[in-house]
Amino acid sequence: MKWLLWFDLWVFLGFAAAIVLSGWAWDSRHMIGMVMAAIGFALWITARLQLGKSFSVRPKAKALVTTGLYSKFRNPIYLFGGLAYAGVFIVWGRPIPLIAFFLLYPSYQYWRARREAKILEKTFGDEYRRYKASTWL
């Protein structure tokens, strides 16, 4: 089941490849979208690697990671995964999927982050509350 830990990254790469291969142009929309996607993807991978063995598909409280990207953001995987996908949706250039993404993704990730926060707060208590107060998002 370890393949499941990286499944979302492979889905993203497949989606990005399909969008790029469906029609690329050297215009500002494509360039801005690809820069956003590349930066988001790089930081998404970095966040995953920094989380290490604490990453899981379902929320668990293995360890409280507070270094690297996690020293500034409580949920860098959600933030930078969203940036990567937003970039690909911009490259795609279809308004309805882009609007749907911007409406649905933040709500879904907010819900996930709240579930995780409850588990972390229950497990780590004041340590998590101090960490939460010193980070963004």
A tleap script that builds the chain and sets N, CA, C and O, in Angstrom:
source leaprc.protein.ff14SB
mol = sequence {
  NMET LYS TRP LEU LEU TRP PHE ASP LEU TRP
  VAL PHE LEU GLY PHE ALA ALA ALA ILE VAL
  LEU SER GLY TRP ALA TRP ASP SER ARG HIE
  MET ILE GLY MET VAL MET ALA ALA ILE GLY
  PHE ALA LEU TRP ILE THR ALA ARG LEU GLN
  LEU GLY LYS SER PHE SER VAL ARG PRO LYS
  ALA LYS ALA LEU VAL THR THR GLY LEU TYR
  SER LYS PHE ARG ASN PRO ILE TYR LEU PHE
  GLY GLY LEU ALA TYR ALA GLY VAL PHE ILE
  VAL TRP GLY ARG PRO ILE PRO LEU ILE ALA
  PHE PHE LEU LEU TYR PRO SER TYR GLN TYR
  TRP ARG ALA ARG ARG GLU ALA LYS ILE LEU
  GLU LYS THR PHE GLY ASP GLU TYR ARG ARG
  TYR LYS ALA SER THR TRP CLEU
}
set mol.1.N position { 0.801 -1.201 0.000 }
set mol.1.CA position { 0.000 0.000 0.000 }
set mol.1.C position { 0.849 1.274 0.000 }
set mol.1.O position { 0.297 2.374 -0.007 }
set mol.2.N position { 2.170 1.149 0.008 }
set mol.2.CA position { 3.009 2.342 0.003 }
set mol.2.C position { 2.826 3.164 -1.265 }
set mol.2.O position { 3.021 4.379 -1.238 }
set mol.3.N position { 2.456 2.530 -2.374 }
set mol.3.CA position { 2.232 3.259 -3.626 }
set mol.3.C position { 1.123 4.286 -3.463 }
set mol.3.O position { 1.123 5.313 -4.141 }
set mol.4.N position { 0.169 4.015 -2.558 }
set mol.4.CA position { -0.944 4.917 -2.336 }
set mol.4.C position { -0.487 6.260 -1.771 }
set mol.4.O position { -1.137 7.284 -1.982 }
set mol.5.N position { 0.640 6.250 -1.048 }
set mol.5.CA position { 1.155 7.481 -0.460 }
set mol.5.C position { 1.563 8.502 -1.522 }
set mol.5.O position { 1.546 9.705 -1.262 }
set mol.6.N position { 1.925 8.035 -2.705 }
set mol.6.CA position { 2.362 8.937 -3.774 }
set mol.6.C position { 1.375 8.974 -4.938 }
set mol.6.O position { 1.653 9.594 -5.964 }
set mol.7.N position { 0.246 8.327 -4.790 }
set mol.7.CA position { -0.731 8.219 -5.868 }
set mol.7.C position { -1.202 9.580 -6.367 }
set mol.7.O position { -1.326 9.786 -7.574 }
set mol.8.N position { -1.468 10.516 -5.446 }
set mol.8.CA position { -1.967 11.822 -5.857 }
set mol.8.C position { -0.956 12.586 -6.713 }
set mol.8.O position { -1.340 13.359 -7.591 }
set mol.9.N position { 0.318 12.371 -6.459 }
set mol.9.CA position { 1.333 13.028 -7.280 }
set mol.9.C position { 1.344 12.461 -8.693 }
set mol.9.O position { 1.524 13.200 -9.661 }
set mol.10.N position { 1.153 11.154 -8.812 }
set mol.10.CA position { 1.101 10.541 -10.149 }
set mol.10.C position { -0.156 10.969 -10.897 }
set mol.10.O position { -0.122 11.164 -12.112 }
set mol.11.N position { -1.256 11.115 -10.180 }
set mol.11.CA position { -2.494 11.611 -10.805 }
set mol.11.C position { -2.255 13.020 -11.331 }
set mol.11.O position { -2.632 13.344 -12.458 }
set mol.12.N position { -1.627 13.855 -10.508 }
set mol.12.CA position { -1.334 15.223 -10.943 }
set mol.12.C position { -0.455 15.224 -12.192 }
set mol.12.O position { -0.751 15.932 -13.155 }
set mol.13.N position { 0.618 14.443 -12.183 }
set mol.13.CA position { 1.529 14.410 -13.336 }
set mol.13.C position { 0.811 13.931 -14.595 }
set mol.13.O position { 1.044 14.464 -15.680 }
set mol.14.N position { -0.060 12.934 -14.461 }
set mol.14.CA position { -0.827 12.461 -15.607 }
set mol.14.C position { -1.774 13.523 -16.132 }
set mol.14.O position { -1.885 13.720 -17.342 }
set mol.15.N position { -2.455 14.205 -15.229 }
set mol.15.CA position { -3.368 15.277 -15.609 }
set mol.15.C position { -2.603 16.407 -16.287 }
set mol.15.O position { -3.018 16.907 -17.332 }
set mol.16.N position { -1.483 16.807 -15.686 }
set mol.16.CA position { -0.674 17.893 -16.255 }
set mol.16.C position { -0.160 17.515 -17.644 }
set mol.16.O position { -0.202 18.332 -18.564 }
set mol.17.N position { 0.318 16.294 -17.798 }
set mol.17.CA position { 0.821 15.854 -19.103 }
set mol.17.C position { -0.299 15.862 -20.143 }
set mol.17.O position { -0.096 16.304 -21.273 }
set mol.18.N position { -1.469 15.377 -19.763 }
set mol.18.CA position { -2.596 15.357 -20.706 }
set mol.18.C position { -2.980 16.767 -21.136 }
set mol.18.O position { -3.265 17.001 -22.310 }
set mol.19.N position { -2.990 17.698 -20.205 }
set mol.19.CA position { -3.354 19.082 -20.537 }
set mol.19.C position { -2.292 19.714 -21.429 }
set mol.19.O position { -2.621 20.353 -22.429 }
set mol.20.N position { -1.040 19.541 -21.079 }
set mol.20.CA position { 0.041 20.140 -21.869 }
set mol.20.C position { 0.087 19.535 -23.266 }
set mol.20.O position { 0.261 20.254 -24.250 }
set mol.21.N position { -0.068 18.224 -23.357 }
set mol.21.CA position { -0.005 17.565 -24.663 }
set mol.21.C position { -1.230 17.856 -25.534 }
set mol.21.O position { -1.181 17.683 -26.752 }
set mol.22.N position { -2.321 18.296 -24.913 }
set mol.22.CA position { -3.523 18.574 -25.695 }
set mol.22.C position { -3.420 19.882 -26.475 }
set mol.22.O position { -4.239 20.147 -27.354 }
set mol.23.N position { -2.452 20.672 -26.167 }
set mol.23.CA position { -2.285 21.913 -26.920 }
set mol.23.C position { -1.467 22.928 -26.148 }
set mol.23.O position { -1.947 23.505 -25.172 }
set mol.24.N position { -0.266 23.142 -26.566 }
set mol.24.CA position { 0.629 24.083 -25.904 }
set mol.24.C position { 0.847 25.287 -26.801 }
set mol.24.O position { 0.995 25.149 -28.015 }
set mol.25.N position { 0.866 26.443 -26.210 }
set mol.25.CA position { 1.184 27.672 -26.932 }
set mol.25.C position { 2.137 28.478 -26.062 }
set mol.25.O position { 2.067 28.418 -24.835 }
set mol.26.N position { 3.004 29.212 -26.681 }
set mol.26.CA position { 3.951 30.047 -25.943 }
set mol.26.C position { 3.320 31.410 -25.664 }
set mol.26.O position { 3.823 32.443 -26.107 }
set mol.27.N position { 2.225 31.395 -24.934 }
set mol.27.CA position { 1.576 32.651 -24.580 }
set mol.27.C position { 1.610 32.819 -23.063 }
set mol.27.O position { 2.049 31.929 -22.335 }
set mol.28.N position { 1.139 33.974 -22.604 }
set mol.28.CA position { 1.265 34.284 -21.178 }
set mol.28.C position { 0.434 33.334 -20.311 }
set mol.28.O position { 0.885 32.948 -19.233 }
set mol.29.N position { -0.754 32.950 -20.749 }
set mol.29.CA position { -1.571 32.031 -19.952 }
set mol.29.C position { -0.854 30.711 -19.720 }
set mol.29.O position { -0.798 30.218 -18.594 }
set mol.30.N position { -0.310 30.144 -20.778 }
set mol.30.CA position { 0.402 28.873 -20.644 }
set mol.30.C position { 1.653 29.019 -19.784 }
set mol.30.O position { 1.936 28.157 -18.952 }
set mol.31.N position { 2.383 30.074 -19.973 }
set mol.31.CA position { 3.622 30.256 -19.224 }
set mol.31.C position { 3.345 30.502 -17.736 }
set mol.31.O position { 3.997 29.908 -16.877 }
set mol.32.N position { 2.382 31.374 -17.431 }
set mol.32.CA position { 2.037 31.647 -16.030 }
set mol.32.C position { 1.537 30.369 -15.358 }
set mol.32.O position { 1.946 30.049 -14.242 }
set mol.33.N position { 0.666 29.652 -16.031 }
set mol.33.CA position { 0.141 28.409 -15.475 }
set mol.33.C position { 1.226 27.378 -15.222 }
set mol.33.O position { 1.244 26.732 -14.174 }
set mol.34.N position { 2.128 27.223 -16.178 }
set mol.34.CA position { 3.186 26.220 -15.997 }
set mol.34.C position { 4.173 26.623 -14.911 }
set mol.34.O position { 4.665 25.764 -14.180 }
set mol.35.N position { 4.470 27.907 -14.792 }
set mol.35.CA position { 5.350 28.354 -13.703 }
set mol.35.C position { 4.676 28.078 -12.358 }
set mol.35.O position { 5.309 27.565 -11.435 }
set mol.36.N position { 3.393 28.419 -12.254 }
set mol.36.CA position { 2.652 28.129 -11.018 }
set mol.36.C position { 2.655 26.627 -10.714 }
set mol.36.O position { 2.883 26.213 -9.577 }
set mol.37.N position { 2.399 25.822 -11.745 }
set mol.37.CA position { 2.350 24.369 -11.559 }
set mol.37.C position { 3.717 23.826 -11.145 }
set mol.37.O position { 3.799 22.978 -10.257 }
set mol.38.N position { 4.767 24.295 -11.765 }
set mol.38.CA position { 6.112 23.803 -11.453 }
set mol.38.C position { 6.527 24.187 -10.035 }
set mol.38.O position { 7.047 23.356 -9.289 }
set mol.39.N position { 6.297 25.439 -9.666 }
set mol.39.CA position { 6.646 25.875 -8.304 }
set mol.39.C position { 5.802 25.127 -7.281 }
set mol.39.O position { 6.323 24.628 -6.284 }
set mol.40.N position { 4.506 25.051 -7.529 }
set mol.40.CA position { 3.620 24.330 -6.621 }
set mol.40.C position { 4.020 22.872 -6.476 }
set mol.40.O position { 4.046 22.338 -5.367 }
set mol.41.N position { 4.333 22.224 -7.600 }
set mol.41.CA position { 4.714 20.813 -7.558 }
set mol.41.C position { 6.009 20.609 -6.779 }
set mol.41.O position { 6.107 19.689 -5.967 }
set mol.42.N position { 6.999 21.461 -7.022 }
set mol.42.CA position { 8.286 21.345 -6.318 }
set mol.42.C position { 8.102 21.514 -4.806 }
set mol.42.O position { 8.685 20.768 -4.020 }
set mol.43.N position { 7.303 22.484 -4.412 }
set mol.43.CA position { 7.078 22.707 -2.985 }
set mol.43.C position { 6.183 21.627 -2.381 }
set mol.43.O position { 6.331 21.288 -1.206 }
set mol.44.N position { 5.272 21.092 -3.161 }
set mol.44.CA position { 4.415 19.988 -2.727 }
set mol.44.C position { 5.282 18.764 -2.403 }
set mol.44.O position { 5.124 18.138 -1.355 }
set mol.45.N position { 6.191 18.438 -3.314 }
set mol.45.CA position { 7.106 17.301 -3.091 }
set mol.45.C position { 7.990 17.571 -1.873 }
set mol.45.O position { 8.210 16.686 -1.046 }
set mol.46.N position { 8.493 18.797 -1.773 }
set mol.46.CA position { 9.338 19.163 -0.633 }
set mol.46.C position { 8.586 18.963 0.676 }
set mol.46.O position { 9.131 18.403 1.627 }
set mol.47.N position { 7.336 19.418 0.729 }
set mol.47.CA position { 6.524 19.252 1.938 }
set mol.47.C position { 6.318 17.778 2.262 }
set mol.47.O position { 6.377 17.380 3.425 }
set mol.48.N position { 6.078 16.977 1.243 }
set mol.48.CA position { 5.903 15.538 1.455 }
set mol.48.C position { 7.160 14.915 2.035 }
set mol.48.O position { 7.098 14.123 2.975 }
set mol.49.N position { 8.303 15.279 1.464 }
set mol.49.CA position { 9.563 14.718 1.948 }
set mol.49.C position { 9.862 15.190 3.370 }
set mol.49.O position { 10.361 14.415 4.186 }
set mol.50.N position { 9.564 16.445 3.670 }
set mol.50.CA position { 9.813 16.963 5.015 }
set mol.50.C position { 8.891 16.318 6.047 }
set mol.50.O position { 9.266 16.173 7.211 }
set mol.51.N position { 7.709 15.939 5.633 }
set mol.51.CA position { 6.786 15.271 6.549 }
set mol.51.C position { 7.265 13.855 6.859 }
set mol.51.O position { 6.981 13.319 7.930 }
set mol.52.N position { 7.989 13.256 5.924 }
set mol.52.CA position { 8.600 11.945 6.150 }
set mol.52.C position { 7.607 10.871 6.512 }
set mol.52.O position { 6.561 10.744 5.876 }
set mol.53.N position { 7.926 10.094 7.534 }
set mol.53.CA position { 7.087 8.960 7.933 }
set mol.53.C position { 5.804 9.399 8.623 }
set mol.53.O position { 4.939 8.575 8.919 }
set mol.54.N position { 5.683 10.692 8.876 }
set mol.54.CA position { 4.449 11.191 9.483 }
set mol.54.C position { 3.324 11.324 8.465 }
set mol.54.O position { 2.165 11.492 8.842 }
set mol.55.N position { 3.655 11.251 7.174 }
set mol.55.CA position { 2.610 11.345 6.154 }
set mol.55.C position { 1.787 10.073 6.131 }
set mol.55.O position { 2.321 8.968 6.222 }
set mol.56.N position { 0.472 10.245 6.007 }
set mol.56.CA position { -0.429 9.111 5.843 }
set mol.56.C position { -1.618 9.570 5.008 }
set mol.56.O position { -1.901 10.763 4.903 }
set mol.57.N position { -2.295 8.616 4.428 }
set mol.57.CA position { -3.448 8.934 3.603 }
set mol.57.C position { -4.601 9.415 4.491 }
set mol.57.O position { -5.286 10.383 4.161 }
set mol.58.N position { -4.801 8.747 5.589 }
set mol.58.CA position { -5.835 9.156 6.550 }
set mol.58.C position { -5.154 9.908 7.695 }
set mol.58.O position { -4.002 9.622 8.019 }
set mol.59.N position { -5.852 10.862 8.309 }
set mol.59.CA position { -5.236 11.641 9.383 }
set mol.59.C position { -4.779 10.770 10.553 }
set mol.59.O position { -5.544 9.966 11.086 }
set mol.60.N position { -3.530 10.946 10.934 }
set mol.60.CA position { -2.944 10.253 12.084 }
set mol.60.C position { -2.009 11.236 12.768 }
set mol.60.O position { -1.576 12.219 12.168 }
set mol.61.N position { -1.707 10.963 14.013 }
set mol.61.CA position { -0.796 11.832 14.759 }
set mol.61.C position { 0.444 11.028 15.141 }
set mol.61.O position { 0.572 10.573 16.277 }
set mol.62.N position { 1.347 10.859 14.191 }
set mol.62.CA position { 2.574 10.108 14.451 }
set mol.62.C position { 3.618 10.988 15.120 }
set mol.62.O position { 4.246 10.585 16.099 }
set mol.63.N position { 3.800 12.188 14.588 }
set mol.63.CA position { 4.759 13.148 15.135 }
set mol.63.C position { 4.326 14.533 14.691 }
set mol.63.O position { 3.676 14.685 13.657 }
set mol.64.N position { 4.683 15.537 15.466 }
set mol.64.CA position { 4.363 16.907 15.109 }
set mol.64.C position { 5.574 17.491 14.378 }
set mol.64.O position { 6.595 17.782 15.000 }
set mol.65.N position { 5.461 17.659 13.074 }
set mol.65.CA position { 6.556 18.182 12.251 }
set mol.65.C position { 6.440 19.705 12.238 }
set mol.65.O position { 5.414 20.257 11.840 }
set mol.66.N position { 7.511 20.379 12.679 }
set mol.66.CA position { 7.475 21.840 12.801 }
set mol.66.C position { 8.680 22.503 12.140 }
set mol.66.O position { 8.987 23.659 12.432 }
set mol.67.N position { 9.358 21.790 11.262 }
set mol.67.CA position { 10.542 22.340 10.603 }
set mol.67.C position { 10.288 22.470 9.104 }
set mol.67.O position { 9.278 21.984 8.594 }
set mol.68.N position { 11.208 23.128 8.402 }
set mol.68.CA position { 11.086 23.295 6.963 }
set mol.68.C position { 9.855 24.114 6.615 }
set mol.68.O position { 9.557 25.110 7.275 }
set mol.69.N position { 9.149 23.700 5.591 }
set mol.69.CA position { 7.916 24.398 5.198 }
set mol.69.C position { 6.888 24.398 6.324 }
set mol.69.O position { 6.070 25.312 6.432 }
set mol.70.N position { 6.940 23.364 7.158 }
set mol.70.CA position { 5.995 23.241 8.266 }
set mol.70.C position { 6.256 24.260 9.374 }
set mol.70.O position { 5.430 24.417 10.273 }
set mol.71.N position { 7.375 24.943 9.321 }
set mol.71.CA position { 7.629 25.998 10.307 }
set mol.71.C position { 6.848 27.265 9.963 }
set mol.71.O position { 6.677 28.133 10.820 }
set mol.72.N position { 6.379 27.381 8.743 }
set mol.72.CA position { 5.616 28.555 8.298 }
set mol.72.C position { 4.155 28.234 7.991 }
set mol.72.O position { 3.274 29.064 8.215 }
set mol.73.N position { 3.900 27.032 7.479 }
set mol.73.CA position { 2.563 26.626 7.048 }
set mol.73.C position { 2.170 25.329 7.742 }
set mol.73.O position { 2.963 24.388 7.795 }
set mol.74.N position { 0.958 25.273 8.272 }
set mol.74.CA position { 0.499 24.030 8.893 }
set mol.74.C position { 0.153 22.974 7.853 }
set mol.74.O position { 0.256 21.778 8.126 }
set mol.75.N position { -0.251 23.397 6.679 }
set mol.75.CA position { -0.707 22.458 5.651 }
set mol.75.C position { -0.061 22.747 4.298 }
set mol.75.O position { -0.772 23.036 3.336 }
set mol.76.N position { 1.260 22.679 4.201 }
set mol.76.CA position { 1.896 23.014 2.918 }
set mol.76.C position { 1.556 22.037 1.792 }
set mol.76.O position { 1.590 22.417 0.622 }
set mol.77.N position { 1.235 20.810 2.118 }
set mol.77.CA position { 0.859 19.860 1.066 }
set mol.77.C position { -0.424 20.334 0.388 }
set mol.77.O position { -0.524 20.310 -0.839 }
set mol.78.N position { -1.391 20.758 1.171 }
set mol.78.CA position { -2.653 21.245 0.603 }
set mol.78.C position { -2.431 22.549 -0.157 }
set mol.78.O position { -2.948 22.729 -1.260 }
set mol.79.N position { -1.669 23.443 0.434 }
set mol.79.CA position { -1.425 24.745 -0.179 }
set mol.79.C position { -0.701 24.612 -1.520 }
set mol.79.O position { -1.153 25.154 -2.528 }
set mol.80.N position { 0.408 23.900 -1.531 }
set mol.80.CA position { 1.214 23.827 -2.745 }
set mol.80.C position { 0.657 22.821 -3.759 }
set mol.80.O position { 0.871 22.973 -4.962 }
set mol.81.N position { -0.050 21.801 -3.282 }
set mol.81.CA position { -0.769 20.932 -4.212 }
set mol.81.C position { -1.838 21.736 -4.952 }
set mol.81.O position { -2.035 21.570 -6.156 }
set mol.82.N position { -2.518 22.602 -4.216 }
set mol.82.CA position { -3.521 23.475 -4.826 }
set mol.82.C position { -2.909 24.436 -5.825 }
set mol.82.O position { -3.483 24.679 -6.887 }
set mol.83.N position { -1.746 24.988 -5.494 }
set mol.83.CA position { -1.058 25.888 -6.422 }
set mol.83.C position { -0.690 25.149 -7.707 }
set mol.83.O position { -0.852 25.681 -8.806 }
set mol.84.N position { -0.194 23.924 -7.563 }
set mol.84.CA position { 0.183 23.123 -8.731 }
set mol.84.C position { -1.037 22.848 -9.613 }
set mol.84.O position { -0.987 23.038 -10.828 }
set mol.85.N position { -2.115 22.406 -9.002 }
set mol.85.CA position { -3.332 22.138 -9.777 }
set mol.85.C position { -3.899 23.407 -10.387 }
set mol.85.O position { -4.354 23.389 -11.531 }
set mol.86.N position { -3.882 24.506 -9.649 }
set mol.86.CA position { -4.389 25.777 -10.194 }
set mol.86.C position { -3.616 26.151 -11.446 }
set mol.86.O position { -4.203 26.603 -12.429 }
set mol.87.N position { -2.299 25.965 -11.417 }
set mol.87.CA position { -1.488 26.255 -12.595 }
set mol.87.C position { -1.897 25.422 -13.791 }
set mol.87.O position { -1.986 25.939 -14.905 }
set mol.88.N position { -2.145 24.142 -13.580 }
set mol.88.CA position { -2.555 23.269 -14.687 }
set mol.88.C position { -3.942 23.669 -15.198 }
set mol.88.O position { -4.180 23.671 -16.406 }
set mol.89.N position { -4.845 24.003 -14.296 }
set mol.89.CA position { -6.169 24.451 -14.735 }
set mol.89.C position { -6.066 25.747 -15.543 }
set mol.89.O position { -6.815 25.940 -16.500 }
set mol.90.N position { -5.153 26.624 -15.168 }
set mol.90.CA position { -4.943 27.851 -15.946 }
set mol.90.C position { -4.400 27.511 -17.332 }
set mol.90.O position { -4.845 28.082 -18.327 }
set mol.91.N position { -3.451 26.592 -17.404 }
set mol.91.CA position { -2.932 26.153 -18.710 }
set mol.91.C position { -4.064 25.574 -19.549 }
set mol.91.O position { -4.153 25.852 -20.745 }
set mol.92.N position { -4.917 24.785 -18.942 }
set mol.92.CA position { -6.027 24.153 -19.657 }
set mol.92.C position { -6.912 25.210 -20.301 }
set mol.92.O position { -7.358 25.040 -21.436 }
set mol.93.N position { -7.168 26.296 -19.585 }
set mol.93.CA position { -7.887 27.415 -20.172 }
set mol.93.C position { -9.386 27.236 -20.308 }
set mol.93.O position { -10.025 27.985 -21.047 }
set mol.94.N position { -9.956 26.283 -19.630 }
set mol.94.CA position { -11.402 26.083 -19.660 }
set mol.94.C position { -12.002 26.770 -18.428 }
set mol.94.O position { -11.676 26.393 -17.302 }
set mol.95.N position { -12.868 27.765 -18.619 }
set mol.95.CA position { -13.353 28.542 -17.477 }
set mol.95.C position { -14.170 27.745 -16.453 }
set mol.95.O position { -13.996 27.951 -15.251 }
set mol.96.N position { -15.040 26.857 -16.886 }
set mol.96.CA position { -15.904 26.137 -15.940 }
set mol.96.C position { -15.083 25.250 -15.002 }
set mol.96.O position { -15.273 25.336 -13.789 }
set mol.97.N position { -14.171 24.396 -15.508 }
set mol.97.CA position { -13.357 23.607 -14.580 }
set mol.97.C position { -12.479 24.481 -13.669 }
set mol.97.O position { -12.270 24.147 -12.503 }
set mol.98.N position { -11.976 25.583 -14.198 }
set mol.98.CA position { -11.144 26.481 -13.401 }
set mol.98.C position { -11.965 27.081 -12.256 }
set mol.98.O position { -11.507 27.098 -11.114 }
set mol.99.N position { -13.158 27.565 -12.548 }
set mol.99.CA position { -14.027 28.133 -11.519 }
set mol.99.C position { -14.425 27.060 -10.507 }
set mol.99.O position { -14.409 27.299 -9.299 }
set mol.100.N position { -14.780 25.882 -11.006 }
set mol.100.CA position { -15.147 24.783 -10.106 }
set mol.100.C position { -13.984 24.438 -9.180 }
set mol.100.O position { -14.182 24.210 -7.987 }
set mol.101.N position { -12.778 24.400 -9.729 }
set mol.101.CA position { -11.608 24.101 -8.905 }
set mol.101.C position { -11.454 25.144 -7.805 }
set mol.101.O position { -11.280 24.790 -6.639 }
set mol.102.N position { -11.518 26.431 -8.163 }
set mol.102.CA position { -11.333 27.494 -7.174 }
set mol.102.C position { -12.459 27.549 -6.147 }
set mol.102.O position { -12.265 28.078 -5.052 }
set mol.103.N position { -13.620 27.019 -6.478 }
set mol.103.CA position { -14.716 26.969 -5.514 }
set mol.103.C position { -14.635 25.729 -4.616 }
set mol.103.O position { -14.911 25.812 -3.419 }
set mol.104.N position { -14.258 24.582 -5.189 }
set mol.104.CA position { -14.307 23.322 -4.448 }
set mol.104.C position { -13.028 22.986 -3.685 }
set mol.104.O position { -13.095 22.513 -2.550 }
set mol.105.N position { -11.876 23.221 -4.285 }
set mol.105.CA position { -10.612 22.805 -3.667 }
set mol.105.C position { -10.393 23.432 -2.285 }
set mol.105.O position { -10.087 22.707 -1.338 }
set mol.106.N position { -10.540 24.749 -2.138 }
set mol.106.CA position { -10.322 25.331 -0.802 }
set mol.106.C position { -11.271 24.763 0.258 }
set mol.106.O position { -10.857 24.525 1.392 }
set mol.107.N position { -12.521 24.549 -0.099 }
set mol.107.CA position { -13.492 24.002 0.859 }
set mol.107.C position { -13.104 22.598 1.282 }
set mol.107.O position { -13.136 22.267 2.468 }
set mol.108.N position { -12.741 21.781 0.319 }
set mol.108.CA position { -12.357 20.403 0.614 }
set mol.108.C position { -11.111 20.365 1.490 }
set mol.108.O position { -11.073 19.615 2.466 }
set mol.109.N position { -10.096 21.152 1.166 }
set mol.109.CA position { -8.856 21.129 1.942 }
set mol.109.C position { -9.068 21.731 3.330 }
set mol.109.O position { -8.446 21.290 4.296 }
set mol.110.N position { -9.934 22.727 3.434 }
set mol.110.CA position { -10.259 23.294 4.742 }
set mol.110.C position { -10.872 22.217 5.638 }
set mol.110.O position { -10.518 22.093 6.810 }
set mol.111.N position { -11.794 21.444 5.068 }
set mol.111.CA position { -12.430 20.358 5.811 }
set mol.111.C position { -11.388 19.319 6.259 }
set mol.111.O position { -11.406 18.867 7.404 }
set mol.112.N position { -10.484 18.949 5.348 }
set mol.112.CA position { -9.432 17.978 5.689 }
set mol.112.C position { -8.521 18.520 6.777 }
set mol.112.O position { -8.175 17.804 7.717 }
set mol.113.N position { -8.132 19.786 6.652 }
set mol.113.CA position { -7.224 20.397 7.633 }
set mol.113.C position { -7.874 20.453 9.015 }
set mol.113.O position { -7.199 20.236 10.021 }
set mol.114.N position { -9.156 20.737 9.075 }
set mol.114.CA position { -9.856 20.770 10.371 }
set mol.114.C position { -9.880 19.384 11.019 }
set mol.114.O position { -9.695 19.257 12.229 }
set mol.115.N position { -10.107 18.351 10.212 }
set mol.115.CA position { -10.095 16.976 10.747 }
set mol.115.C position { -8.718 16.641 11.311 }
set mol.115.O position { -8.605 16.084 12.403 }
set mol.116.N position { -7.673 16.985 10.558 }
set mol.116.CA position { -6.317 16.711 11.017 }
set mol.116.C position { -5.990 17.504 12.279 }
set mol.116.O position { -5.377 16.981 13.209 }
set mol.117.N position { -6.402 18.769 12.302 }
set mol.117.CA position { -6.114 19.628 13.455 }
set mol.117.C position { -6.726 19.052 14.732 }
set mol.117.O position { -6.102 19.101 15.791 }
set mol.118.N position { -7.923 18.515 14.642 }
set mol.118.CA position { -8.566 17.929 15.823 }
set mol.118.C position { -7.745 16.757 16.360 }
set mol.118.O position { -7.553 16.619 17.568 }
set mol.119.N position { -7.272 15.929 15.456 }
set mol.119.CA position { -6.477 14.775 15.870 }
set mol.119.C position { -5.142 15.225 16.468 }
set mol.119.O position { -4.708 14.705 17.496 }
set mol.120.N position { -4.498 16.194 15.817 }
set mol.120.CA position { -3.218 16.687 16.326 }
set mol.120.C position { -3.382 17.387 17.670 }
set mol.120.O position { -2.554 17.221 18.566 }
set mol.121.N position { -4.434 18.157 17.807 }
set mol.121.CA position { -4.660 18.849 19.077 }
set mol.121.C position { -4.957 17.858 20.193 }
set mol.121.O position { -4.488 18.029 21.318 }
set mol.122.N position { -5.719 16.839 19.892 }
set mol.122.CA position { -6.025 15.815 20.894 }
set mol.122.C position { -4.752 15.075 21.327 }
set mol.122.O position { -4.576 14.767 22.505 }
set mol.123.N position { -3.876 14.796 20.370 }
set mol.123.CA position { -2.667 14.040 20.668 }
set mol.123.C position { -1.570 14.892 21.297 }
set mol.123.O position { -0.939 14.473 22.267 }
set mol.124.N position { -1.337 16.096 20.746 }
set mol.124.CA position { -0.192 16.905 21.167 }
set mol.124.C position { -0.560 18.089 22.054 }
set mol.124.O position { 0.332 18.750 22.586 }
set mol.125.N position { -1.835 18.373 22.227 }
set mol.125.CA position { -2.308 19.379 23.163 }
set mol.125.C position { -1.692 20.756 23.007 }
set mol.125.O position { -1.735 21.352 21.930 }
set mol.126.N position { -1.115 21.259 24.100 }
set mol.126.CA position { -0.554 22.615 24.102 }
set mol.126.C position { 0.573 22.787 23.091 }
set mol.126.O position { 0.734 23.865 22.517 }
set mol.127.N position { 1.344 21.742 22.872 }
set mol.127.CA position { 2.434 21.829 21.883 }
set mol.127.C position { 1.856 22.146 20.499 }
set mol.127.O position { 2.401 22.980 19.776 }
set mol.128.N position { 0.776 21.494 20.138 }
set mol.128.CA position { 0.142 21.766 18.846 }
set mol.128.C position { -0.477 23.159 18.824 }
set mol.128.O position { -0.365 23.866 17.823 }
set mol.129.N position { -1.128 23.563 19.916 }
set mol.129.CA position { -1.736 24.890 19.963 }
set mol.129.C position { -0.685 26.000 19.804 }
set mol.129.O position { -0.939 26.997 19.129 }
set mol.130.N position { 0.497 25.830 20.424 }
set mol.130.CA position { 1.582 26.807 20.247 }
set mol.130.C position { 2.070 26.815 18.796 }
set mol.130.O position { 2.299 27.874 18.212 }
set mol.131.N position { 2.224 25.627 18.232 }
set mol.131.CA position { 2.641 25.512 16.829 }
set mol.131.C position { 1.615 26.184 15.921 }
set mol.131.O position { 1.977 26.937 15.017 }
set mol.132.N position { 0.355 25.914 16.162 }
set mol.132.CA position { -0.731 26.472 15.350 }
set mol.132.C position { -0.718 28.001 15.417 }
set mol.132.O position { -0.942 28.667 14.406 }
set mol.133.N position { -0.461 28.550 16.587 }
set mol.133.CA position { -0.440 30.002 16.746 }
set mol.133.C position { 0.746 30.650 16.028 }
set mol.133.O position { 0.709 31.837 15.705 }
set mol.134.N position { 1.796 29.864 15.781 }
set mol.134.CA position { 2.998 30.442 15.153 }
set mol.134.C position { 3.071 30.206 13.654 }
set mol.134.O position { 4.051 30.598 13.019 }
set mol.135.N position { 2.058 29.573 13.072 }
set mol.135.CA position { 2.084 29.268 11.638 }
set mol.135.C position { 0.872 29.860 10.938 }
set mol.135.O position { -0.071 30.346 11.564 }
set mol.136.N position { 0.936 29.798 9.624 }
set mol.136.CA position { -0.129 30.331 8.793 }
set mol.136.C position { -0.785 29.198 8.035 }
set mol.136.O position { -0.118 28.245 7.633 }
set mol.137.N position { -2.061 29.295 7.843 }
set mol.137.CA position { -2.857 28.377 7.015 }
set mol.137.C position { -2.843 26.957 7.528 }
set mol.137.O position { -3.467 26.080 6.932 }
savepdb mol mol.pdb
quit
